[in-house]
Amino acid sequence: MALDGLAVHALVHELSEALSGGKVDKIFQPERDKIILNVRNSNKNYKLLLSVNPQGARVNITENSYENPIVAPNFCMLLRKHLQPSRLVSVTQPEFERTVVLTFECQTELFDVVEKKLIVEIMGHFSNIIFVDEKGLIIDALRQVDYTTSSKRQVLPALPYELPPKQEKELFDGDFSDIDFTLDVRADKYLTDKYLGFSPLISREIVFSATGQTDTRLAEFTQAQQEKFFFALKLLKETLDNNTYDPCVIFDGKPVEFYYRKINQYGINSLVKQYETFSEAIDAFYLEKDEQEHVKRLSGDILKVITNAQSRIAKKIEAQRADIAECEKAMKYKDMGDLITANIYLLKQGQASASLMDYTKDPPEETVVELDKSLTPARNAQRYYKKYKKAVTALEILNVQIPEAERELVYLDSVFEELVRAKTSADVDEIRTELSESGYMKKSQSKKNPKKQKTYAPKIPSVVSADGFTIYIGKNNMQNDHLTLRMSDKHDIWFHTKEYPGSHVVVAANGEKVPDSTLNEAAEIAAKNSKAGTGGMVAVDYTEIKNVKKQPGGKPGMVIYTMYKTAYIKL
Protein backbone atom coordinates (compact mmCIF):
# COMPACT_ATOMS: atom_id res chain seq x y z
CA MET A 1 0.00 0.00 0.00
CA ALA A 2 1.03 3.61 -0.43
CA LEU A 3 2.57 4.37 2.96
CA ASP A 4 5.64 5.62 1.13
CA GLY A 5 8.28 8.06 2.37
CA LEU A 6 6.14 11.10 1.49
CA ALA A 7 3.11 9.67 3.27
CA VAL A 8 5.24 8.80 6.31
CA HIS A 9 6.44 12.43 6.32
CA ALA A 10 2.83 13.63 6.51
CA LEU A 11 1.97 11.02 9.10
CA VAL A 12 4.93 11.91 11.32
CA HIS A 13 3.92 15.58 11.29
CA GLU A 14 0.36 14.67 12.30
CA LEU A 15 1.51 12.32 15.09
CA SER A 16 4.04 14.85 16.35
CA GLU A 17 1.36 17.55 16.58
CA ALA A 18 -1.02 15.28 18.49
CA LEU A 19 1.31 13.24 20.71
CA SER A 20 4.56 15.11 21.43
CA GLY A 21 4.86 15.71 25.17
CA GLY A 22 2.23 13.09 25.97
CA LYS A 23 2.52 10.54 28.77
CA VAL A 24 2.58 6.82 27.98
CA ASP A 25 0.50 5.12 30.65
CA LYS A 26 -0.37 1.71 29.13
CA ILE A 27 1.19 -0.64 26.58
CA PHE A 28 -0.50 -3.65 24.97
CA GLN A 29 0.37 -6.27 22.36
CA PRO A 30 -2.98 -7.59 21.08
CA GLU A 31 -1.39 -9.56 18.24
CA ARG A 32 2.05 -10.94 17.46
CA ASP A 33 2.87 -8.05 15.12
CA LYS A 34 0.94 -5.19 16.74
CA ILE A 35 1.79 -2.88 19.68
CA ILE A 36 -0.57 -0.27 21.12
CA LEU A 37 0.64 2.65 23.23
CA ASN A 38 -1.94 4.57 25.24
CA VAL A 39 -0.77 8.18 25.23
CA ARG A 40 -2.43 10.96 27.20
CA ASN A 41 -1.77 14.47 25.92
CA SER A 42 -3.63 17.77 26.30
CA ASN A 43 -6.37 16.04 28.36
CA LYS A 44 -7.04 13.58 25.55
CA ASN A 45 -6.35 9.86 25.36
CA TYR A 46 -4.85 8.46 22.17
CA LYS A 47 -4.25 4.87 21.09
CA LEU A 48 -1.11 4.73 18.96
CA LEU A 49 -1.00 1.58 16.85
CA LEU A 50 2.37 0.24 15.70
CA SER A 51 1.85 -2.60 13.21
CA VAL A 52 4.53 -4.54 11.34
CA ASN A 53 2.11 -6.96 9.70
CA PRO A 54 3.56 -7.50 6.19
CA GLN A 55 0.13 -6.81 4.68
CA GLY A 56 -0.46 -3.68 6.71
CA ALA A 57 2.68 -2.20 8.31
CA ARG A 58 1.81 1.23 9.66
CA VAL A 59 1.85 3.72 12.55
CA ASN A 60 -1.32 5.64 13.26
CA ILE A 61 -3.72 6.81 15.93
CA THR A 62 -6.59 4.35 16.03
CA GLU A 63 -10.12 4.29 17.35
CA ASN A 64 -10.48 0.54 16.85
CA SER A 65 -10.67 -1.85 19.78
CA TYR A 66 -8.38 -4.86 20.01
CA GLU A 67 -8.70 -7.87 22.30
CA ASN A 68 -5.61 -8.27 24.46
CA PRO A 69 -4.22 -11.65 25.54
CA ILE A 70 -4.49 -12.64 29.21
CA VAL A 71 -0.71 -13.01 29.44
CA ALA A 72 1.28 -10.26 27.73
CA PRO A 73 4.06 -11.40 25.33
CA ASN A 74 7.70 -10.91 26.36
CA PHE A 75 8.31 -7.91 24.09
CA CYS A 76 5.27 -6.15 25.52
CA MET A 77 6.47 -6.84 29.08
CA LEU A 78 9.89 -5.39 28.19
CA LEU A 79 8.31 -2.19 26.85
CA ARG A 80 6.16 -1.87 29.96
CA LYS A 81 9.24 -2.21 32.14
CA HIS A 82 11.11 0.59 30.35
CA LEU A 83 8.39 2.91 29.04
CA GLN A 84 5.51 2.69 31.50
CA PRO A 85 5.30 5.47 32.49
CA SER A 86 7.35 7.70 30.19
CA ARG A 87 6.96 10.86 28.13
CA LEU A 88 6.86 10.81 24.34
CA VAL A 89 9.34 13.54 23.47
CA SER A 90 9.16 13.48 19.69
CA VAL A 91 8.02 11.66 16.56
CA THR A 92 10.52 11.96 13.71
CA GLN A 93 11.46 10.52 10.33
CA PRO A 94 15.00 10.15 8.89
CA GLU A 95 14.71 12.20 5.67
CA PHE A 96 12.07 10.50 3.50
CA GLU A 97 12.72 6.97 4.71
CA ARG A 98 9.81 4.71 5.68
CA THR A 99 10.94 4.78 9.29
CA VAL A 100 9.21 6.36 12.29
CA VAL A 101 11.32 7.14 15.37
CA LEU A 102 9.46 7.56 18.67
CA THR A 103 11.72 9.12 21.31
CA PHE A 104 10.75 8.68 24.96
CA GLU A 105 12.01 10.36 28.11
CA CYS A 106 12.05 7.81 30.93
CA GLN A 107 13.74 7.05 34.22
CA THR A 108 16.24 4.33 35.03
CA GLU A 109 16.13 2.27 38.19
CA LEU A 110 18.39 4.92 39.75
CA PHE A 111 15.92 7.66 38.70
CA ASP A 112 18.21 9.07 36.03
CA VAL A 113 16.35 10.61 33.09
CA VAL A 114 17.35 9.04 29.76
CA GLU A 115 16.03 8.96 26.23
CA LYS A 116 15.08 5.66 24.61
CA LYS A 117 13.73 5.12 21.14
CA LEU A 118 11.12 2.86 19.64
CA ILE A 119 11.89 2.65 15.91
CA VAL A 120 9.24 1.36 13.51
CA GLU A 121 10.60 0.31 10.12
CA ILE A 122 7.84 0.05 7.52
CA MET A 123 9.32 -2.19 4.84
CA GLY A 124 6.78 -4.86 3.86
CA HIS A 125 7.96 -8.33 4.91
CA PHE A 126 11.02 -6.78 6.57
CA SER A 127 8.99 -4.43 8.81
CA ASN A 128 10.13 -4.35 12.42
CA ILE A 129 9.81 -2.59 15.77
CA ILE A 130 13.20 -2.03 17.41
CA PHE A 131 13.75 -0.77 20.96
CA VAL A 132 16.98 1.23 21.42
CA ASP A 133 18.59 2.56 24.61
CA GLU A 134 20.14 5.96 25.32
CA LYS A 135 23.52 4.79 23.91
CA GLY A 136 22.03 3.70 20.61
CA LEU A 137 22.28 0.00 21.45
CA ILE A 138 19.43 -2.37 20.66
CA ILE A 139 17.61 -3.54 23.79
CA ASP A 140 15.41 -5.90 21.80
CA ALA A 141 13.34 -6.15 18.60
CA LEU A 142 9.96 -7.59 17.83
CA ARG A 143 11.71 -9.60 15.09
CA GLN A 144 15.34 -10.37 15.74
CA VAL A 145 17.53 -10.63 12.63
CA ASP A 146 20.74 -12.71 12.80
CA TYR A 147 23.37 -13.75 10.25
CA THR A 148 21.21 -16.60 8.95
CA THR A 149 18.53 -14.08 7.96
CA SER A 150 20.70 -11.20 6.74
CA SER A 151 24.45 -10.91 6.27
CA LYS A 152 24.29 -7.13 5.75
CA ARG A 153 22.41 -5.96 8.84
CA GLN A 154 21.73 -7.77 12.10
CA VAL A 155 19.10 -6.65 14.58
CA LEU A 156 20.03 -8.27 17.89
CA PRO A 157 20.22 -7.15 21.53
CA ALA A 158 23.40 -5.25 22.50
CA LEU A 159 24.29 -4.41 18.86
CA PRO A 160 24.38 -0.74 17.83
CA TYR A 161 21.29 0.28 15.88
CA GLU A 162 21.86 1.19 12.25
CA LEU A 163 19.31 2.54 9.82
CA PRO A 164 18.39 0.26 6.91
CA PRO A 165 20.73 0.65 3.90
CA LYS A 166 19.92 3.83 2.00
CA GLN A 167 18.46 3.61 -1.47
CA GLU A 168 20.44 5.13 -4.32
CA LYS A 169 17.92 7.88 -4.91
CA GLU A 170 17.86 11.66 -4.86
CA LEU A 171 16.24 13.72 -2.12
CA PHE A 172 13.00 15.36 -3.22
CA ASP A 173 14.25 18.94 -2.72
CA GLY A 174 12.29 20.91 -5.35
CA ASP A 175 14.96 21.04 -8.07
CA PHE A 176 13.59 19.29 -11.14
CA SER A 177 15.85 20.83 -13.78
CA ASP A 178 17.67 17.58 -14.52
CA ILE A 179 14.56 15.63 -15.65
CA ASP A 180 15.35 14.38 -19.15
CA PHE A 181 12.31 14.34 -21.44
CA THR A 182 14.25 12.63 -24.22
CA LEU A 183 14.26 9.31 -22.35
CA ASP A 184 12.00 6.59 -23.73
CA VAL A 185 10.86 5.35 -20.29
CA ARG A 186 7.58 5.50 -18.43
CA ALA A 187 7.50 8.77 -16.52
CA ASP A 188 5.97 7.21 -13.39
CA LYS A 189 8.71 4.57 -13.17
CA TYR A 190 11.31 7.29 -13.72
CA LEU A 191 9.99 9.29 -10.74
CA THR A 192 9.80 6.22 -8.49
CA ASP A 193 13.39 5.27 -9.31
CA LYS A 194 14.71 8.82 -9.06
CA TYR A 195 13.28 10.34 -5.87
CA LEU A 196 13.49 9.07 -2.32
CA GLY A 197 10.06 8.50 -0.77
CA PHE A 198 8.14 8.15 -4.06
CA SER A 199 5.84 5.16 -4.47
CA PRO A 200 4.30 4.00 -7.77
CA LEU A 201 0.98 5.51 -6.62
CA ILE A 202 2.18 9.11 -6.26
CA SER A 203 4.38 8.79 -9.36
CA ARG A 204 1.37 7.70 -11.43
CA GLU A 205 -0.69 10.53 -9.93
CA ILE A 206 1.86 13.16 -10.97
CA VAL A 207 1.93 11.78 -14.53
CA PHE A 208 -1.88 11.56 -14.59
CA SER A 209 -2.27 15.20 -13.52
CA ALA A 210 0.01 16.24 -16.41
CA THR A 211 -1.17 13.98 -19.24
CA GLY A 212 -4.50 12.42 -18.21
CA GLN A 213 -2.82 9.00 -18.43
CA THR A 214 -0.72 7.06 -15.92
CA ASP A 215 1.60 5.29 -18.35
CA THR A 216 2.86 8.18 -20.50
CA ARG A 217 6.54 7.94 -21.46
CA LEU A 218 8.86 10.92 -20.92
CA ALA A 219 9.68 11.20 -24.63
CA GLU A 220 5.94 11.52 -25.42
CA PHE A 221 5.36 14.66 -23.28
CA THR A 222 4.32 17.79 -25.16
CA GLN A 223 5.64 21.15 -24.04
CA ALA A 224 2.33 21.93 -22.32
CA GLN A 225 2.39 18.56 -20.54
CA GLN A 226 5.96 19.18 -19.38
CA GLU A 227 4.85 22.44 -17.77
CA LYS A 228 1.93 20.68 -16.05
CA PHE A 229 4.34 17.98 -14.91
CA PHE A 230 6.66 20.52 -13.26
CA PHE A 231 3.68 22.31 -11.72
CA ALA A 232 2.40 19.04 -10.20
CA LEU A 233 5.82 18.29 -8.71
CA LYS A 234 6.11 21.80 -7.24
CA LEU A 235 2.60 21.55 -5.80
CA LEU A 236 3.53 18.22 -4.21
CA LYS A 237 6.62 19.77 -2.66
CA GLU A 238 4.56 22.68 -1.30
CA THR A 239 2.11 20.32 0.42
CA LEU A 240 5.03 18.66 2.19
CA ASP A 241 6.76 21.95 3.12
CA ASN A 242 3.54 23.60 4.33
CA ASN A 243 2.07 20.42 5.89
CA THR A 244 -1.18 20.85 3.97
CA TYR A 245 -2.78 17.46 3.65
CA ASP A 246 -6.02 16.09 2.24
CA PRO A 247 -6.16 12.41 3.34
CA CYS A 248 -8.32 10.00 1.39
CA VAL A 249 -9.18 6.34 0.81
CA ILE A 250 -10.00 5.01 -2.66
CA PHE A 251 -12.73 2.36 -2.84
CA ASP A 252 -13.60 0.23 -5.85
CA GLY A 253 -16.07 -2.14 -4.23
CA LYS A 254 -13.27 -2.75 -1.74
CA PRO A 255 -10.53 -0.50 -0.33
CA VAL A 256 -7.85 -0.04 -2.99
CA GLU A 257 -5.44 2.63 -1.73
CA PHE A 258 -5.03 5.40 0.83
CA TYR A 259 -2.85 8.50 0.74
CA TYR A 260 -2.19 11.77 2.52
CA ARG A 261 -3.50 13.81 -0.43
CA LYS A 262 -6.37 13.36 -2.85
CA ILE A 263 -5.85 10.80 -5.63
CA ASN A 264 -7.68 11.21 -8.96
CA GLN A 265 -6.16 8.57 -11.25
CA TYR A 266 -8.80 5.87 -10.58
CA GLY A 267 -11.53 7.75 -12.45
CA ILE A 268 -15.29 8.00 -11.98
CA ASN A 269 -15.82 4.29 -11.33
CA SER A 270 -14.08 4.51 -7.97
CA LEU A 271 -15.13 6.27 -4.78
CA VAL A 272 -12.62 8.66 -3.22
CA LYS A 273 -13.57 9.28 0.40
CA GLN A 274 -11.80 12.08 2.26
CA TYR A 275 -11.00 12.20 5.99
CA GLU A 276 -10.13 14.86 8.51
CA THR A 277 -6.85 13.24 9.56
CA PHE A 278 -4.45 10.83 7.89
CA SER A 279 -4.77 8.44 10.85
CA GLU A 280 -8.53 8.28 10.31
CA ALA A 281 -7.99 7.44 6.63
CA ILE A 282 -5.48 4.69 7.47
CA ASP A 283 -7.76 3.33 10.20
CA ALA A 284 -10.77 3.25 7.85
CA PHE A 285 -8.77 1.56 5.09
CA TYR A 286 -7.48 -1.26 7.27
CA LEU A 287 -10.74 -1.66 9.19
CA GLU A 288 -12.54 -2.37 5.91
CA LYS A 289 -9.68 -4.44 4.52
CA ASP A 290 -9.30 -6.50 7.71
CA GLU A 291 -13.06 -7.09 7.85
CA GLN A 292 -13.04 -8.35 4.28
CA GLU A 293 -10.07 -10.62 5.02
CA HIS A 294 -11.86 -11.85 8.14
CA VAL A 295 -15.02 -12.53 6.12
CA LYS A 296 -12.93 -14.39 3.54
CA ARG A 297 -11.40 -16.60 6.24
CA LEU A 298 -14.77 -17.23 7.89
CA SER A 299 -16.42 -18.16 4.62
CA GLY A 300 -13.73 -20.63 3.50
CA ASP A 301 -15.42 -23.72 4.94
CA ILE A 302 -18.82 -22.56 3.65
CA LEU A 303 -17.42 -22.16 0.14
CA LYS A 304 -16.01 -25.69 0.36
CA VAL A 305 -19.40 -27.08 1.44
CA ILE A 306 -21.18 -25.30 -1.43
CA THR A 307 -18.70 -26.32 -4.14
CA ASN A 308 -18.62 -29.94 -2.93
CA ALA A 309 -22.41 -30.10 -2.89
CA GLN A 310 -22.64 -28.53 -6.35
CA SER A 311 -20.11 -31.01 -7.73
CA ARG A 312 -21.90 -33.97 -6.12
CA ILE A 313 -25.33 -32.91 -7.39
CA ALA A 314 -24.03 -32.17 -10.90
CA LYS A 315 -22.51 -35.67 -11.09
CA LYS A 316 -25.75 -37.15 -9.78
CA ILE A 317 -27.79 -35.34 -12.45
CA GLU A 318 -25.39 -36.52 -15.15
CA ALA A 319 -25.75 -40.13 -13.96
CA GLN A 320 -29.54 -39.81 -13.75
CA ARG A 321 -29.73 -38.48 -17.30
CA ALA A 322 -27.69 -41.48 -18.43
CA ASP A 323 -30.18 -43.69 -16.57
CA ILE A 324 -33.06 -41.99 -18.40
CA ALA A 325 -31.41 -42.79 -21.73
CA GLU A 326 -31.15 -46.44 -20.66
CA CYS A 327 -34.77 -46.45 -19.48
CA GLU A 328 -35.94 -45.04 -22.78
CA LYS A 329 -34.10 -47.87 -24.52
CA ALA A 330 -35.94 -50.30 -22.20
CA MET A 331 -39.27 -49.21 -23.67
CA LYS A 332 -38.62 -51.83 -26.40
CA TYR A 333 -39.02 -54.58 -23.74
CA LYS A 334 -42.81 -54.22 -23.92
CA ASP A 335 -42.64 -54.78 -27.68
CA MET A 336 -40.51 -57.90 -27.07
CA GLY A 337 -43.08 -59.22 -24.57
CA ASP A 338 -45.95 -58.52 -26.97
CA LEU A 339 -44.09 -60.22 -29.82
CA ILE A 340 -43.45 -63.38 -27.73
CA THR A 341 -47.10 -63.46 -26.61
CA ALA A 342 -48.39 -63.08 -30.18
CA ASN A 343 -46.17 -65.93 -31.41
CA ILE A 344 -46.15 -68.12 -28.29
CA TYR A 345 -47.50 -71.13 -30.20
CA LEU A 346 -44.32 -71.12 -32.36
CA LEU A 347 -41.90 -71.15 -29.40
CA LYS A 348 -40.54 -73.95 -27.23
CA GLN A 349 -38.59 -73.98 -23.98
CA GLY A 350 -34.84 -74.32 -24.52
CA GLN A 351 -34.56 -71.86 -27.41
CA ALA A 352 -31.81 -69.18 -27.06
CA SER A 353 -33.50 -66.88 -29.57
CA ALA A 354 -36.28 -66.80 -32.13
CA SER A 355 -36.91 -64.92 -35.36
CA LEU A 356 -40.50 -63.67 -35.18
CA MET A 357 -42.60 -61.66 -37.60
CA ASP A 358 -43.66 -58.31 -36.18
CA TYR A 359 -46.99 -57.39 -37.78
CA THR A 360 -47.20 -54.06 -35.95
CA LYS A 361 -44.64 -52.66 -38.37
CA ASP A 362 -45.65 -51.46 -41.80
CA PRO A 363 -44.58 -53.43 -43.73
CA PRO A 364 -44.22 -56.38 -41.30
CA GLU A 365 -40.62 -57.38 -40.57
CA GLU A 366 -38.77 -60.14 -38.84
CA THR A 367 -37.32 -59.39 -35.41
CA VAL A 368 -34.82 -61.52 -33.52
CA VAL A 369 -35.87 -61.95 -29.87
CA GLU A 370 -33.36 -63.13 -27.25
CA LEU A 371 -34.76 -65.85 -24.96
CA ASP A 372 -33.75 -67.51 -21.69
CA LYS A 373 -33.42 -71.25 -22.46
CA SER A 374 -34.33 -72.17 -18.87
CA LEU A 375 -37.73 -70.43 -19.08
CA THR A 376 -40.94 -71.28 -20.88
CA PRO A 377 -42.12 -68.92 -23.65
CA ALA A 378 -44.75 -67.45 -21.26
CA ARG A 379 -42.11 -66.84 -18.59
CA ASN A 380 -39.86 -65.17 -21.18
CA ALA A 381 -42.70 -62.80 -22.05
CA GLN A 382 -43.22 -62.03 -18.35
CA ARG A 383 -39.48 -61.37 -17.98
CA TYR A 384 -39.62 -58.70 -20.67
CA TYR A 385 -42.77 -57.16 -19.16
CA LYS A 386 -41.03 -56.93 -15.77
CA LYS A 387 -38.03 -55.18 -17.31
CA TYR A 388 -40.39 -52.76 -19.05
CA LYS A 389 -42.32 -52.06 -15.83
CA LYS A 390 -39.07 -51.52 -13.92
CA ALA A 391 -37.90 -49.05 -16.57
CA VAL A 392 -41.22 -47.16 -16.47
CA THR A 393 -41.06 -46.89 -12.68
CA ALA A 394 -37.43 -45.73 -12.79
CA LEU A 395 -38.29 -43.17 -15.45
CA GLU A 396 -41.11 -41.75 -13.32
CA ILE A 397 -38.78 -41.42 -10.33
CA LEU A 398 -35.96 -39.88 -12.40
CA ASN A 399 -38.35 -37.35 -13.94
CA VAL A 400 -39.10 -36.17 -10.39
CA GLN A 401 -35.56 -36.41 -9.00
CA ILE A 402 -33.76 -34.54 -11.78
CA PRO A 403 -35.88 -31.33 -11.51
CA GLU A 404 -35.45 -31.48 -7.72
CA ALA A 405 -31.68 -31.75 -8.12
CA GLU A 406 -31.68 -28.89 -10.64
CA ARG A 407 -33.63 -26.72 -8.17
CA GLU A 408 -31.09 -27.63 -5.52
CA LEU A 409 -28.30 -26.44 -7.81
CA VAL A 410 -30.16 -23.16 -8.34
CA TYR A 411 -30.47 -22.81 -4.57
CA LEU A 412 -26.76 -23.49 -4.01
CA ASP A 413 -25.94 -20.99 -6.72
CA SER A 414 -28.00 -18.39 -4.83
CA VAL A 415 -26.11 -19.17 -1.60
CA PHE A 416 -22.83 -18.81 -3.47
CA GLU A 417 -23.95 -15.35 -4.63
CA GLU A 418 -24.84 -14.48 -1.02
CA LEU A 419 -21.33 -15.45 0.01
CA VAL A 420 -19.80 -13.32 -2.75
CA ARG A 421 -21.81 -10.30 -1.55
CA ALA A 422 -21.20 -10.91 2.18
CA LYS A 423 -19.51 -7.85 3.69
CA THR A 424 -19.40 -8.63 7.42
CA SER A 425 -18.91 -11.60 9.70
CA ALA A 426 -22.60 -11.27 10.66
CA ASP A 427 -23.52 -11.83 6.98
CA VAL A 428 -21.40 -14.99 6.95
CA ASP A 429 -22.99 -16.22 10.20
CA GLU A 430 -26.47 -15.86 8.68
CA ILE A 431 -25.40 -17.89 5.63
CA ARG A 432 -23.89 -20.53 7.92
CA THR A 433 -27.18 -20.70 9.85
CA GLU A 434 -29.11 -21.04 6.57
CA LEU A 435 -26.94 -23.96 5.43
CA SER A 436 -27.26 -25.58 8.86
CA GLU A 437 -31.04 -25.30 8.73
CA SER A 438 -30.99 -26.75 5.22
CA GLY A 439 -28.89 -29.72 6.31
CA TYR A 440 -25.70 -28.91 4.42
CA MET A 441 -23.66 -28.09 7.52
CA LYS A 442 -23.68 -29.38 11.07
CA LYS A 443 -25.40 -27.20 13.63
CA SER A 444 -23.06 -25.78 16.25
CA GLN A 445 -23.48 -27.61 19.55
CA SER A 446 -23.68 -25.43 22.64
CA LYS A 447 -22.30 -26.84 25.87
CA LYS A 448 -24.91 -24.96 27.84
CA ASN A 449 -28.51 -26.04 28.13
CA PRO A 450 -30.29 -24.97 24.98
CA LYS A 451 -32.69 -22.12 25.52
CA LYS A 452 -35.93 -21.65 23.68
CA GLN A 453 -35.10 -20.18 20.32
CA LYS A 454 -36.36 -16.72 19.54
CA THR A 455 -38.30 -16.08 16.37
CA TYR A 456 -35.85 -15.26 13.60
CA ALA A 457 -36.22 -11.57 12.74
CA PRO A 458 -33.18 -10.31 10.85
CA LYS A 459 -32.45 -6.66 10.32
CA ILE A 460 -33.16 -6.11 6.62
CA PRO A 461 -31.07 -3.37 4.95
CA SER A 462 -33.09 -0.60 3.36
CA VAL A 463 -32.77 2.63 1.40
CA VAL A 464 -35.24 5.43 0.76
CA SER A 465 -36.13 6.20 -2.83
CA ALA A 466 -36.11 9.71 -4.28
CA ASP A 467 -39.92 9.68 -3.86
CA GLY A 468 -39.70 8.78 -0.17
CA PHE A 469 -40.60 5.08 -0.37
CA THR A 470 -38.60 2.58 1.69
CA ILE A 471 -36.91 -0.13 -0.40
CA TYR A 472 -35.83 -3.28 1.47
CA ILE A 473 -33.01 -5.51 0.17
CA GLY A 474 -32.55 -9.09 1.36
CA LYS A 475 -28.86 -9.99 1.67
CA ASN A 476 -29.32 -13.76 1.86
CA ASN A 477 -32.02 -16.43 1.50
CA MET A 478 -33.00 -16.32 5.18
CA GLN A 479 -33.55 -12.57 4.88
CA ASN A 480 -35.30 -13.05 1.52
CA ASP A 481 -37.74 -15.51 3.12
CA HIS A 482 -38.42 -13.24 6.08
CA LEU A 483 -38.82 -10.12 3.92
CA THR A 484 -41.10 -11.70 1.30
CA LEU A 485 -43.16 -14.19 3.29
CA ARG A 486 -43.47 -12.60 6.74
CA MET A 487 -42.52 -8.95 6.87
CA SER A 488 -44.12 -7.39 3.78
CA ASP A 489 -47.70 -6.34 3.16
CA LYS A 490 -49.62 -8.08 0.38
CA HIS A 491 -49.73 -4.85 -1.65
CA ASP A 492 -46.00 -4.13 -1.40
CA ILE A 493 -44.08 -4.48 -4.68
CA TRP A 494 -41.64 -7.39 -4.97
CA PHE A 495 -38.65 -7.46 -7.38
CA HIS A 496 -36.27 -10.21 -8.49
CA THR A 497 -33.99 -10.75 -11.48
CA LYS A 498 -35.37 -13.13 -14.08
CA GLU A 499 -33.58 -16.51 -14.13
CA TYR A 500 -30.69 -15.32 -11.97
CA PRO A 501 -30.12 -15.77 -8.21
CA GLY A 502 -30.13 -12.56 -6.24
CA SER A 503 -31.75 -10.44 -3.56
CA HIS A 504 -35.48 -10.14 -2.99
CA VAL A 505 -36.19 -6.41 -3.17
CA VAL A 506 -39.44 -5.00 -1.78
CA VAL A 507 -40.91 -1.50 -2.00
CA ALA A 508 -43.11 -0.74 1.00
CA ALA A 509 -46.18 0.78 -0.64
CA ASN A 510 -47.91 1.82 2.62
CA GLY A 511 -51.26 1.82 0.83
CA GLU A 512 -50.07 4.30 -1.81
CA LYS A 513 -49.50 3.97 -5.54
CA VAL A 514 -45.79 3.52 -6.12
CA PRO A 515 -44.52 5.89 -8.85
CA ASP A 516 -42.57 4.59 -11.86
CA SER A 517 -39.40 6.36 -10.73
CA THR A 518 -39.34 4.32 -7.50
CA LEU A 519 -40.16 1.13 -9.41
CA ASN A 520 -37.20 1.79 -11.70
CA GLU A 521 -34.98 2.52 -8.71
CA ALA A 522 -35.97 -0.74 -7.02
CA ALA A 523 -35.51 -2.73 -10.24
CA GLU A 524 -32.00 -1.31 -10.60
CA ILE A 525 -31.19 -2.31 -6.99
CA ALA A 526 -32.45 -5.84 -7.68
CA ALA A 527 -30.33 -6.05 -10.83
CA LYS A 528 -27.17 -4.87 -9.07
CA ASN A 529 -27.71 -7.25 -6.14
CA SER A 530 -27.80 -10.37 -8.30
CA LYS A 531 -25.57 -12.64 -10.31
CA ALA A 532 -26.67 -10.74 -13.41
CA GLY A 533 -25.49 -7.42 -11.99
CA THR A 534 -22.16 -7.26 -13.80
CA GLY A 535 -23.31 -5.09 -16.68
CA GLY A 536 -25.42 -5.14 -19.83
CA MET A 537 -29.21 -5.43 -19.98
CA VAL A 538 -30.82 -7.21 -17.00
CA ALA A 539 -34.44 -8.43 -16.89
CA VAL A 540 -36.14 -7.84 -13.52
CA ASP A 541 -39.59 -9.26 -12.74
CA TYR A 542 -41.88 -7.41 -10.34
CA THR A 543 -45.33 -7.99 -8.86
CA GLU A 544 -47.35 -7.47 -5.70
CA ILE A 545 -46.33 -9.61 -2.72
CA LYS A 546 -49.74 -11.36 -2.76
CA ASN A 547 -48.67 -13.01 -6.04
CA VAL A 548 -45.49 -14.49 -4.52
CA LYS A 549 -45.68 -17.88 -2.82
CA LYS A 550 -43.22 -20.21 -1.16
CA GLN A 551 -42.05 -22.93 -3.55
CA PRO A 552 -43.58 -26.21 -2.25
CA GLY A 553 -40.82 -28.09 -0.43
CA GLY A 554 -38.35 -25.43 -1.59
CA LYS A 555 -35.21 -24.27 0.15
CA PRO A 556 -35.03 -20.83 1.85
CA GLY A 557 -35.54 -17.98 -0.60
CA MET A 558 -37.08 -20.22 -3.28
CA VAL A 559 -40.45 -18.83 -4.40
CA ILE A 560 -42.89 -18.95 -7.32
CA TYR A 561 -44.76 -15.89 -8.57
CA THR A 562 -47.49 -14.97 -11.03
CA MET A 563 -49.15 -11.86 -12.53
CA TYR A 564 -45.81 -10.16 -12.96
CA LYS A 565 -44.30 -7.55 -15.25
CA THR A 566 -40.72 -7.34 -16.45
CA ALA A 567 -38.47 -4.28 -16.41
CA TYR A 568 -35.22 -4.15 -18.41
CA ILE A 569 -32.40 -2.38 -16.62
CA LYS A 570 -29.17 -1.31 -18.28
CA LEU A 571 -26.22 -1.40 -15.89
PyMOL commands that set and color helices and strands:
alter all, ss='L'
color gray80, all
select helices_A, chain A and resi 5-19+74-83+124-126+187-194+200-211+218-220+223-242+278-298+300-329+332-342+344-346+377-421+425-437+477-487+516-528+545-547
alter helices_A, ss='H'
color red, helices_A
select strands_A, chain A and resi 23-31+34-41+44-51+58-61+86-92+99-107+113-121+128-132+138-141+248-251+255-259+271-274+353-358+365-370+462-464+470-473+493-497+505-507+537-544+548-550+559-561+565-570
alter strands_A, ss='S'
color yellow, strands_A
deselect
rebuild
show_as cartoon
